[in-house]
């Protein structure tokens, strides 16, 4: 089972990593969590995590 984001920050980091995987932004622009997600997760995993709804999620966990 692929992960779902548990916070808004996690969802946003996954979105940044996904856009870098797609080539829409530079890999060098990533920092912290988004950089490690880029290196360790597949495009499909990132897509699922980035697609998580943000409503009723805490800002950070």
Residue pairs with C-beta under 8 A, 6 or more apart in sequence:
2 44
2 45
2 48
2 49
3 45
3 48
3 49
4 48
4 49
4 52
5 11
5 14
5 49
5 50
5 52
5 57
6 57
6 58
6 61
7 57
7 58
7 59
7 60
7 61
8 54
8 57
8 58
8 59
8 60
9 33
9 59
9 60
9 61
10 33
10 49
10 60
10 61
11 49
11 50
11 52
11 54
11 57
13 32
13 33
13 34
13 37
14 34
14 37
14 41
14 46
14 49
14 50
14 52
15 50
16 25
16 29
16 30
16 34
17 30
17 34
17 35
17 37
17 38
17 41
17 46
17 50
18 43
18 46
18 47
18 50
19 25
20 26
20 27
20 29
20 30
20 34
20 38
21 38
21 43
21 46
22 43
27 38
30 38
37 46
37 49
38 46
41 49
